[in-house]
Every structure is written in structure tokens, then in C-alpha cells.
Amino acid sequence: MSSVWLLVFFITAILMVGAGIIMAWLLAPTSRNPQKLDPYECGIAATGWAWQQFNVGYYLFALLFLIFEVECVFMFPWAVVMRSLGVIAFVEILIFLFILVLGLAYAWKTKALEWE
Amino acid sequence: MIYDFSKLTSSLDQLLLSVLPPFWVLLVEALLVLIAGLAAFAVLGMILVYMERKVCAFFQVRLGPNRVGKWGTLQLIADMLKLLTKELVTPRGVDVLLYNVAPFIIIMAAFLSFGALPFARGLHAIDFNIGVFYLMAVSSLAVLGILLGGWASNNKYTVIGAMRSGAQVVSYELSVGLTYITMVAFAGTMQLSGIVEAQADGWFLFKGHLPALIAFVVFLIASTAEANRGPFDLAEAESELIAGYHTEYSGLRFAFFYLAEYLNMFIGAAIAATLFLGGWMPLHIGSWEAFNAVMDFIPPIVWFFGKTFLLVWVTMWFKWTFPRLRIDQLLTLEWKYLMPVSFFNLLLMTVIILLGWHF
């Protein structure tokens, strides 16, 4: 049954935003002029394009996130059965986290966690 | 005895089944859920915005909205009507498809996690057996909306805001995930209703000893950061980035971003209340029979919203207490403090469960 409600909520969200925007489209007055369509930048005419190179640091953190988040996903099933597994569960997670923390320590040591 | 809302829903189901064929019953029920979800979402959004403005005003020794209606309570309706009648400007040079899709994604993420919250026993739309995991999955969709919106706007401020927000939300997602795992290990189930039922004889914050307390603090910090709330609001730092990733959105499109931000704050607080403060379970103290009986008289839905709004208020309190962090401080806090602490805390929780030291 939950899957049905998931679908219902999904459709509701889309309907809500869609209906809202259509309503605003119908209700809101429009007055076009070229200045209004400029990207907002302190009132001075914008120079250059916003889609250009940006700091590679963001990309680095996204990569690090990807590694650790995938590990998180692996830990969820472990967390559910942990109580029934007993001491074995602790040994397993110890090994798992050791390898994981090794990765964090490596990133830390190579200064991947410093913002420049 | 706590009232079970599934009695109400199943009797409604029976009533509908007696007059309609099964497929139509499902359709009518879907429509009812749709209307209820939408109404709850909109009303909560308005309450949260009103609360934010009032709390913010009182922290700054101002009065806040007080002209429209008694204590300014109708201000939000006036604002909503105003936003509805504002022009939807699509600036030159934007990626039109992504620019229009972003509000849909961000509202969808908020709404899907909203549907999974256990408001009371039986009053719980999306109740998967992998509830916590589901919440983690859908709430991380929100960052997609922020990134798309910021990037598609083709404005330097929005791109910077979106990039910052991406790095921030994605980083703090790790701590949130690790605290989820800690609490799932303690509860032994991922189902949200199961987690709440497991707290009938004491909230996890009290039962879980030290690791639950550490997890609670880590979760509060990380969920505040995930909702882009101050002191972690540098994705839309108004003094440097105008309005961050939603600078170029106007009218109702902006309203959706705004609504989603407040709802995300509410959802973060509600998850914290569910995982640590017993969700809709009343407060019970050991063998104080009379006290427990009095507490049982307060309906569970009041308990749930009471706890959640208390945490929402704490989040607002954060905003007016701490100055905004710089991006390097923000990332240092997550990667060098919160994450190692979360790893250690998970091990500590495991040890405490295995030794049976919890209450």
C-alpha cells in the first residue's frame, strides 16, 4: 500500500507546482522590457557568462562524498541485523570502518580536506 | 490508551467498499490522501513562515508582522495572494528546461519525505520497512533541485550559491546517514512506525545512553546544514550572494523554493523527534503511574507536533545565535569533526548494544 501512496504523493507534488505556476501565469500581469530580463547583478550590466570555470574544490568534495555515501548504504543492512549477529557484527564493522577511516585519513593527509 | 488512526482509515475503507467497486475505492482514497497531504503541506508551510518571522522579530526585539489580522496571522495569506499575482520572469540566457524543472524537483523531494513522517499511530501514509533509508534517499533529491536551479539561472551569484550548497548538503548528508545508521542499529528496524513503537517504554535519547546523545547533537547540526539554515545558510548568504541559488526566480517559482526550505527544516526536526524523542509517544517516567496517566491524555498528534516545533524553534534559535560560517570552516566542521565523531559514535553504540548497557 505504501508504494501506492508514494505514487500519490509524487503526483500531488507535481500537480501542486504545476497548478500553481499555471495559476500564476493566468493571474499575474506581464510587462516585458529588455532590462528586466538581464541577469541580476548589482544593477550594473552583467559582463561575461556565468557558465565558466569554477573552483575544483567542490568537485573534490563531491567525489569524497560519493565514496563515503556508498559505504553508508552498505551499513544499513548491517544495522538492522546487528543485534542478532552479536559479537561477529562488531568485528565486521570494526574491519569495515577501519578501511573506511583509512580512506578518510589518506584524504586528510594529502590535504584533500583543505579548502583553497 | 493511544488512539489508533488506522481504526478510522479502515472503517472508512469498509464504508467505501460497501458502496463502490475496489478500484474506485482506491481512487477515492488516493484523492483523499492527495487533498489531506496538500492541505497539511500548505498549512504547515504557512505556520512555519509565520513562526519564522515572529521568532526572528522577537529575537531582534521587534514586533514582526502585526497589521493584517490579529497578531499578523493573516499576513501569510496576503503574502501568498501577492506572490500568486507576481509576474513570472524568465531571464535571458537561462536554460529554460532546467530552470522550470528545478522548483518541481525541490518540492517533490520535500513532499515525498513529508509523506513518510509518522504523525500518529496509523496516521502515516508512506510506511516502508526501509523507512529511514527511504527518507535519506528522497531528502537528498533536494540538492538536485538547488543545483539545477542555480546552474540553469546563468547568473554568477546563483552558480556560486548552488555550488556552495551542493558541497554543503552533500557533505552533511554523510553525518546524517551515519546517525541514521546508529539509531537503526539501536532500534533494530528501519521502519519508522516500528522505531516509534520501540520507544514506548522510553525515548531513544534516554534509552540509548551516551551514543544516542552524541548522535542527537550531530544530527541537529547536520540536519540544520542540510536544510540550508543559518548558521549554514551560505548557499543564499543574502549579504554576499543576493539570494543565492534562487536569485533569478520570481513570483510563485520563488515561493516554491521558499516553501521547500521551510518544509525541509520541519522535516529535519520531525525526523529528529521521531528517531530520538519518541515521535508521537508520550513522555513516561519509570513508575510514576499518575504522571504517565496524565501524559497519556495528551493526544499523540499533539506530542508529535509539540516535539517537532520545539526542535524547529531550536533551529531558529541557532540562526540568531551563531554567525554564518565560511565555506572552509563549514567543510572542516563536517569532515574533520562531525564525521570522525559519527564513525566513533557508531562503534560506541555497537559496543553498548552488545554489552547491554543501554536502558
Chai-1 contact restraints between the chains, C-beta under 6 A:
chainA,res_idxA,chainB,res_idxB,connection_type,confidence,min_distance_angstrom,max_distance_angstrom,comment,restraint_id
A,S2,B,I126,contact,1.0,0.0,6.0,A-B,restraint_1
A,S2,B,D127,contact,1.0,0.0,6.0,A-B,restraint_2
A,S2,B,F128,contact,1.0,0.0,6.0,A-B,restraint_3
A,W5,B,V33,contact,1.0,0.0,6.0,A-B,restraint_4
A,W5,B,A125,contact,1.0,0.0,6.0,A-B,restraint_5
A,W5,B,I126,contact,1.0,0.0,6.0,A-B,restraint_6
A,L6,B,I126,contact,1.0,0.0,6.0,A-B,restraint_7
A,V8,B,A30,contact,1.0,0.0,6.0,A-B,restraint_8
A,V8,B,V33,contact,1.0,0.0,6.0,A-B,restraint_9
A,V8,B,L34,contact,1.0,0.0,6.0,A-B,restraint_10
A,F9,B,F111,contact,1.0,0.0,6.0,A-B,restraint_11
A,F9,B,L112,contact,1.0,0.0,6.0,A-B,restraint_12
A,F9,B,G115,contact,1.0,0.0,6.0,A-B,restraint_13
A,T12,B,L34,contact,1.0,0.0,6.0,A-B,restraint_14
A,T12,B,G37,contact,1.0,0.0,6.0,A-B,restraint_15
A,T12,B,L38,contact,1.0,0.0,6.0,A-B,restraint_16
A,A13,B,I107,contact,1.0,0.0,6.0,A-B,restraint_17
A,A13,B,M108,contact,1.0,0.0,6.0,A-B,restraint_18
A,A13,B,F111,contact,1.0,0.0,6.0,A-B,restraint_19
A,V17,B,P103,contact,1.0,0.0,6.0,A-B,restraint_20
A,V17,B,F104,contact,1.0,0.0,6.0,A-B,restraint_21
A,V17,B,I107,contact,1.0,0.0,6.0,A-B,restraint_22
A,V17,B,F256,contact,1.0,0.0,6.0,A-B,restraint_23
A,G20,B,L252,contact,1.0,0.0,6.0,A-B,restraint_24
A,I21,B,L252,contact,1.0,0.0,6.0,A-B,restraint_25
A,A24,B,L84,contact,1.0,0.0,6.0,A-B,restraint_26
A,A24,B,L88,contact,1.0,0.0,6.0,A-B,restraint_27
A,A24,B,G251,contact,1.0,0.0,6.0,A-B,restraint_28
A,A24,B,L252,contact,1.0,0.0,6.0,A-B,restraint_29
A,L27,B,L84,contact,1.0,0.0,6.0,A-B,restraint_30
A,L27,B,T85,contact,1.0,0.0,6.0,A-B,restraint_31
A,A28,B,T85,contact,1.0,0.0,6.0,A-B,restraint_32
A,A28,B,K86,contact,1.0,0.0,6.0,A-B,restraint_33
A,A28,B,E87,contact,1.0,0.0,6.0,A-B,restraint_34
A,T30,B,E87,contact,1.0,0.0,6.0,A-B,restraint_35
A,L37,B,P91,contact,1.0,0.0,6.0,A-B,restraint_36
A,L37,B,R92,contact,1.0,0.0,6.0,A-B,restraint_37
A,P39,B,P91,contact,1.0,0.0,6.0,A-B,restraint_38
A,P39,B,N155,contact,1.0,0.0,6.0,A-B,restraint_39
A,Y40,B,T247,contact,1.0,0.0,6.0,A-B,restraint_40
A,A50,B,N154,contact,1.0,0.0,6.0,A-B,restraint_41
A,A50,B,N155,contact,1.0,0.0,6.0,A-B,restraint_42
A,A50,B,K156,contact,1.0,0.0,6.0,A-B,restraint_43
A,A50,B,V159,contact,1.0,0.0,6.0,A-B,restraint_44
A,F54,B,M163,contact,1.0,0.0,6.0,A-B,restraint_45
A,Y58,B,M163,contact,1.0,0.0,6.0,A-B,restraint_46
A,Y58,B,A167,contact,1.0,0.0,6.0,A-B,restraint_47
A,F61,B,A167,contact,1.0,0.0,6.0,A-B,restraint_48
A,F65,B,V170,contact,1.0,0.0,6.0,A-B,restraint_49
A,F68,B,L174,contact,1.0,0.0,6.0,A-B,restraint_50
A,C72,B,G177,contact,1.0,0.0,6.0,A-B,restraint_51
A,M75,B,I181,contact,1.0,0.0,6.0,A-B,restraint_52
A,F76,B,F133,contact,1.0,0.0,6.0,A-B,restraint_53
A,A79,B,I181,contact,1.0,0.0,6.0,A-B,restraint_54
A,A79,B,V184,contact,1.0,0.0,6.0,A-B,restraint_55
A,A79,B,A185,contact,1.0,0.0,6.0,A-B,restraint_56
A,V80,B,M190,contact,1.0,0.0,6.0,A-B,restraint_57
A,M82,B,A185,contact,1.0,0.0,6.0,A-B,restraint_58
A,R83,B,G188,contact,1.0,0.0,6.0,A-B,restraint_59
A,F90,B,T350,contact,1.0,0.0,6.0,A-B,restraint_60
A,F90,B,L354,contact,1.0,0.0,6.0,A-B,restraint_61
A,L97,B,F343,contact,1.0,0.0,6.0,A-B,restraint_62
A,L113,B,W335,contact,1.0,0.0,6.0,A-B,restraint_63
A,W115,B,D328,contact,1.0,0.0,6.0,A-B,restraint_64
A,W115,B,L331,contact,1.0,0.0,6.0,A-B,restraint_65
